[in-house]
Amino acid sequence: MSGDGMAQEFSCKDAGVPTCSFMVRDENVDELVNIVQRHASMFHNEALGKEDVLKHTKKV
């Protein structure tokens, strides 16, 4: 297990895209950021930086 055992969660709905049901939860922040960045690029034609992802990420 990596990190402090605290999972991080990102969802498009929480980030202001109410029509997208994408959500990811991971204990590895770098992995979560990578997954969100790929999703944003493929499905929303958006290039998000790590800070963009993290400001909409919450601990769960």
JOPE-V124159 format. One record per helix or strand of 2 or more residues. SS is the DSSP state (H for helix, E for strand). FROM is the first residue (numbers start at 1). TO is the last residue. If there is no record, write none. Layout:
# JOPE-V124159
ss=[SS & SS]
from=[FROM & FROM]
to=[TO & TO]
This chain:
# JOPE-V124159
ss=[E & E & H & H & E]
from=[8 & 23 & 29 & 50 & 57]
to=[11 & 26 & 44 & 54 & 59]
